[in-house]
Amino acid sequence: MTATTKLAPPASTGHPAGLSTLFFTEMWERFSYYGMRALLTLFMVAPVAEGGLGFATPDAARFYGNYTMAVYMLPIAGGYLADHWLGARRAVLIGGMIIACGHFTLALHSLTSFFLGLVLIALGSGLLKPNISAMVGGLYAKDDPRRDAGFSIFYLGVNLGAFLAPLVTGYLAQSAAFKSWLASQGFDPAQSWHWGFAAAGVGMTLGLASYLWHADRLAGVGHAPPDAQLPLAKTAAVLAGTVALMGLAALSDRSGYEALRLMFVILPVAAVVYFARRADLDGQRLAAVFAFFLAAMVFWALFEQAGFTLALFADQATRGDLFGIAFPSSWFQALNPLFVIALAPVFAWGWVRMGTRQPSSAIKFTLGLAFLTLSYLLMVPAAALTAGGKVSPLWLVGLFFLQTVGELCLSPVGLSTMTKLAPPSLVGLILGLWFLAASFGSKIAALLGGEFQTADAGQLAAFFGGLAAVAALATLGMGLAAPWLKRLMGDVK
């Protein structure tokens, strides 16, 4: 995918100098994405008089689901274009420029600019997201003992950006203090949403500036292949397949076509059955890949409620103050990355400490789903308490803590497991499938939350209880399948 560079490592980190370039680029890109996502649902459902779009919740769910699905599906095509034509280096630059244009387009106040901005961000993410990770890998030889630590540092950048973003964009979009300042300067305070979107664009621009300023540190990494070309048939198949999947998913939103949603489950189940019937080792491992795909899809469908139903719960049913200090509801979105930053080193140390005694990948997936179940069980009494008014923010603090523990059991483990199970000639495709699980899960997340409302405490408790039930069934299924999956995986641990 990319050549390995032989740069002298800086003394401060012991890692290639290019890692810091990619760290800050990714940090600002994630700042832009999560800064915008923290506002997206709230902006769509806010009344027009308050500067929002005034969408009904089902409509907001549809747009949110299709957008987040595209963000995770387009990297399949983006990775392919970089591998065969652009090179990862140019793909990251072009993708970042398109993302920045998307955020600044969202800063304009019109329905046309809103949808155009979302399209641009999704397209740019498709180019940047897979290829910046590929460049991190290209900094190290495959047997370099610093490789895993390098990715861990890079992952820290992801979560640092995701943590800071809602604090900044949420303050600009929602805080009374900033709205008051806007009014004092002659600006319409109802348009504060667009200042938040613009801040996300500034973040991506800073990331691009850092990327270009320190591009010399990336010598030998991410260049286009010497014989760069796009095979017509394969390129058409990749692009057509991506567009067809997104089109079918979007079509399933229309009345009379809801049955198309079954493809999210039928396709991976059929793949599990097909490959499990094969006697060769690669076939057996591919069956395990699709089983993990199913589990991950369910996990992300429930985990991605953070940007939609949980954002609405935080805004409409949760007190926006702690110890007498008021804060914007979008600040709750900073909790997950904050907990990741705090807990990831603990998990990394724990897995290493356990060594060969650590649980199998299937059991780790089961634990991830189990913590997700607990997080929504916690929300059942919280929802019931909304009958008496807004509830304490500590309920959501507990939920995000439990979900982060589940994420750390499943997400990094899943990525590692995919690379180990994939046949050598299919590593890129299998990693694309991992993104596809998140893509399908994001779409399902919106479908689950389409009828969400906070007015009736009983219905709200039933909603969270239903999510807990889905997670519990997935936990049970993964736990029962663990011995079978272990056999399918062979000597892969």
C-alpha positions, 0 to 999 in steps of 0.5 A: 500500500505504501512504502516504508520510510527510514526516517530517524526517530525523534529522541522525544518519542522514539518513533518516526518523525512522520508520526507527529505529522499524521497525529496532528492531522488526524486530531484536527480531522476528528475535531472537525468531524465530532465537533459537527456531529455533536451539533448535527441532530440538535440543529436538525430538530431545533425550531426554525425560530431558534435557528434550526431546521425544524425537522421532525425526529423521523426525518432527522433520523433518516438524514443522520443515518444516511450521512453517517452510513456514507462516512463509513462506507465511502472509505472502501472506494477511497482506499481503492482509489488511493491504492491504484491511482492517487496514493495515500498522501494525495488522497489525504490532502484532497480529502481534507480539503473537501472536508473543510469545504463541507464544514464551511458550507454548513456555516451558511444558513440554507437548506441547500448548503446544509445538504451540500455540506454533508455530501462534501464531508462524507466524500472527503472522509472517504478519501482521508479516513482509510489512507491516513491510517495506511500512512501510519502503517507505512512508517514502520516495517511489518516486524518493527516492535514500535508499530503497535505503540505507534498506532496507539499514539495515533489513536490518542490523537483521534480521541483527543480531537474528539474530546476537544471538539464538542467543548468548542463547537458546543460552546459556540452553538449552544451557550448563553454566554456566546449567544449574548456576545453575538447579540451585543455585536449585532449578530443574530444569536439564533445563528450560533449553530453556524459558528459551531460548524465554522469552528469545525471547518477551522479545525480541519484547516489547521489539520491541513496546514500542519500536514503541509507544513511538515510534509517533509517528514513523510518522505517515502510514505503514501506516494502513488504507485509507479504504474498508477492507473485505474483498471476500468472494470474493477474501478467501475465495480467498486464504485458501482457497488458502493453507490448501489449499497448506499442507494438500496439503504436510502431506498429502504427509507421509502414506504413500500421498500422497508423490506430492503432493510433485511439485507443488513442481516441476510447478507452477512448471515448468508456469507457466514453459512457459505464460508462455514461450509467450505473445508479449507482454512481460509474459508473457515476463517472468512466465516468467522470474519462475517460472524464478527461483522454481525456482532460489530454491526449490532454493537455500532447500531446501539453505540451510535445512538450517542449522536442521535437519541442520546443527544436528544435525551441529553438536550431534552431530558437531562439537567444541563448543570453539574455542581451548579455550573451550567454547560451545553448539552453537546458537551456530553459527547466529550465523555466517550473520548475522555474515557477512552483516553483514560482507560485505553492504557489500562486495557493495553496493560491488562491484555499484555499482563494476561498474556496467553491467559487473556480471553479469546477474540469472541469472548472479548466481543461478548464482553463488549456487548455485555457492557453495552447491555448494562449501559442501556439497562442503566438508562431504564430507571433514568428514563422513568425518572423523567416523569418528574422532570429532567434527570441528573447528568450523572446517568449519562456519565455512567452510560458513556463509561460503560459504553467506553469499556465495551468499545475498548473490549470490541473495537481495537480487538476487532480491527486486530482480529480482522487483519489476522483472519484475512487471507494475505491477498484480501487484507484490504478488502477485509478491513473494508468490511470492518468499515462496512459493519460500522456503516450498516450499524450507523444506518440501523442506529438511525432506524432504531431511533426514528420514533424517539421522543422524551415526552412520555417517560413510560415509552422512553423507558421501554425504548431503552429497555428494547435497546438493552434487550437487543444487546443482551440477545447479541451478547448471548448469541456471541457467547454461545458461538464463541467455541464454534468461532474458536474452531473456525479461527484455527491457530489465530488467537 
